[in-house]
Amino acid sequence: MFISVNLLMAIFTAGQSIAQNVTIPSFWDKHERFGKPDLSSLPRLRFLTTTDFPPFNYIDRKKRLSGFHVDLARQICKELDILNRCQIQALPWDELENALGAGEGEAIIAGLEVTKDSRQRYEFSRPYLHIPGRFVTRRESGLNAPVYNNLFRKTVGVVSGSAHEKYFSEAFLERKFESFSSREMALKALKDGAVDAIFSDALSLSFWLASSDSNDCCVFVDEAFLSETYFGHGLTIALPKGQEELIRGVNYALKNINDDGTFAELYLRYFPISMY
């Protein structure tokens, strides 16, 4: 889902008043410990990303590379005491893997999907964020949590062929759903009252809820639904094979960033209407 920079600014401003009440996700075992590696011999750490996926990476109004991934990369370098050797470069999406293979960077931080095939080519950090599935309903619909128990005689809209359609059909058994060819059509049906709720990815839904398109019609209902089988292994950082010391360093940094509250601050900055 593409989100304009102007819309991002409006959402961030609108979300400041409610941000203190949002849920901050954590995907780390609080008892797990990572040793800090010695990266003194590392000449530089170059993160490769893109410019076309707000709020993760985009060009802001001052023509600067910005976004959640950009700030997260800088925090990783700060945690590893290599901020003076840290670089972040933006490339078109289809050039990222070739650039990493050619030695033009040490890591990709752009949401490269973790699959059986990509695991053959890359080492991946621990996931720092998962995009859950969530339900959105009209404010006056009367649909409350738990939705599993309250969906009888209700209809849920899903996008045809999506992972969320597959998840809903298997996890919610005989509950009724209607498939739409696009998320936009499903959301229109929700606003028009043709369906009682929508089940889709929480990232897109959170920004839709904050946009003028929703006209403040709707809200999240119930919890966030996570499933690696249907929704993937989460957002990670990809490095070339054979970089065990560096991958340990990235995991060490990510864990510390989570534990000291830095991750929460970044999450609230870019996701004031929480996905969770």
C-alpha positions as CSV (number, residue, x, y, z in Angstrom):
1,M,0.0,0.0,0.0
2,F,1.6,3.3,-1.1
3,I,1.1,6.2,1.4
4,S,1.9,9.8,0.4
5,V,4.2,11.8,2.5
6,N,1.5,14.4,3.1
7,L,-0.9,11.7,4.3
8,L,1.9,10.4,6.6
9,M,2.3,13.9,8.2
10,A,-1.4,14.2,8.8
11,I,-1.6,10.7,10.3
12,F,1.4,11.4,12.6
13,T,-0.1,14.6,13.8
14,A,-3.5,13.1,14.4
15,G,-2.1,10.1,16.1
16,Q,0.0,12.1,18.7
17,S,-3.0,12.4,21.0
18,I,-3.7,8.7,21.1
19,A,-0.2,7.2,20.8
20,Q,0.3,6.8,24.5
21,N,-2.5,4.3,24.6
22,V,-1.4,2.0,21.8
23,T,0.0,-1.5,22.2
24,I,3.8,-1.8,21.6
25,P,4.6,-5.2,20.1
26,S,7.6,-7.2,21.3
27,F,8.8,-10.4,19.7
28,W,11.8,-11.1,22.0
29,D,12.3,-13.5,24.9
30,K,13.1,-11.2,27.8
31,H,15.4,-13.9,29.3
32,E,17.4,-14.3,26.1
33,R,20.8,-12.6,26.0
34,F,23.1,-11.8,23.1
35,G,26.8,-11.0,23.4
36,K,28.1,-7.9,21.8
37,P,30.6,-8.8,19.0
38,D,33.8,-7.0,18.3
39,L,33.2,-5.1,15.0
40,S,36.3,-2.9,15.2
41,S,37.7,-4.4,12.0
42,L,34.5,-3.7,10.0
43,P,35.3,-0.8,7.6
44,R,31.7,0.2,7.3
45,L,28.1,-1.0,7.6
46,R,26.1,-0.1,4.6
47,F,22.3,-0.6,4.7
48,L,20.5,-0.8,1.4
49,T,16.8,0.2,1.3
50,T,14.3,1.8,-1.0
51,T,12.4,5.1,-1.2
52,D,9.0,3.9,-2.1
53,F,7.4,2.2,0.9
54,P,6.2,4.8,3.5
55,P,6.3,4.8,6.4
56,F,9.3,2.3,6.3
57,N,11.4,4.2,3.8
58,Y,10.5,7.4,1.8
59,I,11.8,10.8,0.8
60,D,10.5,13.5,3.1
61,R,9.5,17.0,2.3
62,K,13.1,18.2,2.7
63,K,14.2,15.6,0.2
64,R,15.9,13.5,2.9
65,L,15.8,9.7,3.1
66,S,13.5,9.0,6.0
67,G,11.3,6.3,7.6
68,F,11.1,3.6,10.2
69,H,13.8,1.5,8.5
70,V,16.2,4.5,8.2
71,D,15.9,5.3,11.9
72,L,16.1,1.7,12.9
73,A,19.4,1.2,10.9
74,R,20.9,4.3,12.6
75,Q,19.9,3.0,16.0
76,I,21.5,-0.4,15.2
77,C,24.8,1.3,14.3
78,K,24.6,3.4,17.4
79,E,24.1,0.4,19.6
80,L,27.1,-1.3,18.0
81,D,29.3,1.9,18.4
82,I,29.9,2.2,14.7
83,L,27.7,5.2,13.9
84,N,30.6,6.9,12.2
85,R,30.9,4.0,9.9
86,C,27.2,3.6,9.2
87,Q,25.7,4.4,5.7
88,I,22.2,4.0,4.4
89,Q,21.7,4.0,0.6
90,A,18.4,3.9,-1.3
91,L,18.0,1.9,-4.5
92,P,15.1,0.7,-6.7
93,W,13.7,-2.5,-5.2
94,D,14.7,-4.7,-8.1
95,E,18.4,-3.6,-7.7
96,L,18.8,-4.4,-4.0
97,E,19.8,-8.0,-4.2
98,N,22.2,-7.5,-7.1
99,A,23.8,-4.6,-5.2
100,L,24.3,-6.7,-2.1
101,G,25.7,-9.5,-4.2
102,A,28.2,-7.1,-5.8
103,G,29.5,-6.0,-2.4
104,E,27.9,-2.6,-2.6
105,G,26.3,-3.0,0.8
106,E,26.4,-5.3,3.9
107,A,22.7,-5.5,4.6
108,I,19.2,-5.1,3.1
109,I,16.6,-3.4,5.4
110,A,13.6,-3.2,3.1
111,G,11.2,-6.0,4.0
112,L,12.9,-8.7,1.9
113,E,10.6,-11.8,2.3
114,V,12.0,-14.7,4.2
115,T,11.3,-17.8,2.2
116,K,12.9,-21.2,1.6
117,D,14.6,-19.8,-1.5
118,S,15.9,-16.6,0.1
119,R,17.3,-18.5,3.1
120,Q,19.6,-20.3,0.6
121,R,21.1,-16.9,-0.4
122,Y,21.0,-14.8,2.8
123,E,21.3,-14.8,6.6
124,F,18.4,-13.1,8.3
125,S,18.2,-11.4,11.6
126,R,15.6,-12.1,14.1
127,P,12.2,-10.5,13.1
128,Y,11.8,-7.0,14.6
129,L,8.2,-6.6,13.4
130,H,5.3,-8.7,12.2
131,I,2.3,-7.4,10.2
132,P,-0.8,-9.1,11.8
133,G,-4.2,-9.6,10.4
134,R,-7.0,-7.6,12.0
135,F,-10.7,-7.0,11.8
136,V,-12.2,-3.5,11.1
137,T,-15.9,-2.8,11.7
138,R,-18.2,0.2,11.6
139,R,-18.5,2.0,14.8
140,E,-22.2,1.3,15.1
141,S,-22.1,-2.3,14.0
142,G,-22.3,-3.8,17.4
143,L,-19.6,-6.4,16.6
144,N,-17.4,-6.9,19.7
145,A,-14.6,-9.1,20.8
146,P,-14.2,-12.0,20.7
147,V,-15.2,-11.9,17.0
148,Y,-14.9,-15.7,16.7
149,N,-17.9,-16.0,19.0
150,N,-19.8,-13.0,17.6
151,L,-19.6,-13.5,13.8
152,F,-22.6,-15.7,13.5
153,R,-25.2,-14.1,11.2
154,K,-22.4,-11.6,10.2
155,T,-20.5,-11.3,6.9
156,V,-16.8,-10.5,6.7
157,G,-15.2,-9.0,3.6
158,V,-11.8,-10.3,2.5
159,V,-9.7,-9.8,-0.6
160,S,-10.0,-12.7,-3.1
161,G,-6.9,-14.9,-3.2
162,S,-5.2,-13.1,-0.3
163,A,-3.5,-14.8,2.6
164,H,-6.2,-13.3,4.8
165,E,-8.9,-15.0,2.9
166,K,-7.2,-18.3,3.3
167,Y,-6.6,-17.7,7.0
168,F,-10.2,-16.6,7.7
169,S,-11.7,-19.6,5.8
170,E,-9.6,-22.1,7.8
171,A,-9.5,-20.4,11.2
172,F,-13.0,-19.2,11.4
173,L,-14.6,-22.3,10.0
174,E,-18.3,-21.8,9.0
175,R,-18.3,-18.0,9.6
176,K,-19.6,-16.3,6.5
177,F,-17.3,-14.2,4.3
178,E,-17.5,-12.4,0.9
179,S,-14.5,-12.0,-1.4
180,F,-13.7,-8.8,-3.2
181,S,-11.3,-8.2,-6.0
182,S,-9.5,-5.5,-4.2
183,R,-9.1,-4.0,-0.7
184,E,-10.6,-0.8,-1.9
185,M,-13.8,-2.6,-3.0
186,A,-14.0,-4.4,0.3
187,L,-13.6,-1.2,2.3
188,K,-16.3,0.5,0.3
189,A,-18.6,-2.4,1.0
190,L,-17.8,-2.0,4.7
191,K,-18.6,1.7,4.6
192,D,-21.8,1.1,2.7
193,G,-22.9,-1.6,5.2
194,A,-22.8,-4.4,2.7
195,V,-20.5,-6.4,5.0
196,D,-20.2,-6.2,8.8
197,A,-16.4,-6.3,9.0
198,I,-13.2,-6.5,7.0
199,F,-10.3,-8.8,7.7
200,S,-7.0,-7.7,6.1
201,D,-3.4,-6.7,7.0
202,A,-3.3,-4.4,9.9
203,L,-0.7,-2.0,8.4
204,S,-2.9,-1.0,5.5
205,L,-6.0,-0.9,7.7
206,S,-4.4,1.3,10.3
207,F,-3.5,4.0,7.7
208,W,-6.9,3.7,6.1
209,L,-8.6,4.3,9.5
210,A,-6.5,7.5,9.9
211,S,-7.2,8.7,6.4
212,S,-10.0,10.9,5.1
213,D,-11.2,8.0,3.0
214,S,-12.6,6.2,6.1
215,N,-14.4,9.4,7.2
216,D,-13.9,8.1,10.8
217,C,-16.5,5.4,10.1
218,C,-14.7,2.4,11.5
219,V,-12.5,1.0,14.2
220,F,-10.3,-2.1,14.9
221,V,-12.1,-4.8,16.8
222,D,-10.6,-7.7,18.7
223,E,-6.9,-8.6,18.9
224,A,-4.2,-8.9,16.3
225,F,-3.9,-12.3,14.6
226,L,-0.4,-13.6,13.9
227,S,0.5,-16.5,11.7
228,E,3.9,-17.3,10.1
229,T,2.2,-19.8,7.9
230,Y,-0.2,-17.3,6.3
231,F,1.4,-13.9,7.0
232,G,5.1,-14.6,6.7
233,H,8.1,-14.6,9.0
234,G,8.0,-10.9,9.7
235,L,10.3,-8.1,8.9
236,T,14.0,-8.9,9.2
237,I,17.4,-7.7,8.0
238,A,19.1,-9.7,5.2
239,L,22.9,-10.2,5.1
240,P,25.0,-12.3,2.7
241,K,25.9,-15.8,3.8
242,G,29.0,-16.2,5.9
243,Q,28.5,-13.0,8.0
244,E,27.9,-14.8,11.3
245,E,29.6,-12.1,13.4
246,L,27.7,-9.3,11.8
247,I,24.4,-11.1,12.1
248,R,25.1,-11.6,15.8
249,G,25.8,-8.0,16.1
250,V,22.5,-7.0,14.4
251,N,20.6,-9.3,16.7
252,Y,22.4,-7.9,19.7
253,A,21.5,-4.4,18.7
254,L,17.8,-5.2,17.9
255,K,17.4,-6.9,21.2
256,N,18.9,-4.0,23.1
257,I,16.8,-1.5,21.1
258,N,13.7,-3.4,22.1
259,D,14.6,-3.7,25.8
260,D,15.6,-0.1,26.4
261,G,12.4,1.4,24.9
262,T,14.0,2.7,21.7
263,F,11.9,0.4,19.5
264,A,8.7,1.6,21.2
265,E,9.7,5.2,20.5
266,L,10.3,4.5,16.8
267,Y,7.1,2.4,16.6
268,L,5.0,5.3,18.1
269,R,6.7,7.8,15.8
270,Y,5.7,5.9,12.6
271,F,2.6,3.9,13.7
272,P,0.6,6.2,16.0
273,I,-2.5,4.1,15.2
274,S,-1.1,0.8,16.2
275,M,-1.4,-2.4,14.2
276,Y,-1.8,-4.3,17.5
